Each structure stands twice: as C-alpha cells, then as structure tokens.
Amino acid sequence: MYRDVIGLTNKVSYDFKNYRGKEQISKILKLLEKTSGRLYYYDLKEMTFITKTMYVVGDAVKAKKIEDEMTAEPFQIRFIQMDVDDIG
C-alpha cells in the first residue's frame, strides 16, 4: 500500500482593516517586497511563541488620501511556512 504523507503547513494571516499614515503604509509596502522572512508568532499547536522562516504573501495595498491623511483600503498579509521540517 502506498500513500502520500501530507504535512501540516503553518499559515499566519494578518488583516488590516483601518490602516492609516504614510509611514505605516510605507513599512507594509517594504515588507511586501520581501519574498520571505523570519516570523515570531504564537503557535496554537505548540502553545508557545516560535520563530519560523515563512514566505510573505499579501494583497495589493490600495491607498488614498482623505483630508491630508493617507489611508489604505482593507488588505491581508499572509505568512506561509517554507519548510515543514523547519522546527522552531
């Protein structure tokens, strides 16, 4: 009998619904230029904070100026574990 082993891949998503300020929007755009990075987050399975190497994937960030303030429309950034064998 043969079977495929499907690994558990960690995915962490952050929703930004009311993101304001040109400096903050600039930081997010610089983060989205990266293809990967190290993410420190709380892992529910392990019940502790861990650091993993993750792919960075995000929605397009659409910004607009309202009364001299930059604001972004809602968007999401996702971090997807690069290697299922990468243990904390």
Protein Blocks (a to p, Z undefined) as FASTA:
>chain_A
ZZdddddddddddddfbdghjklmmmmmmmmmpmbdcdddddfklopacddddddddddd
ddddeehiacddddddddddfblklgZZ
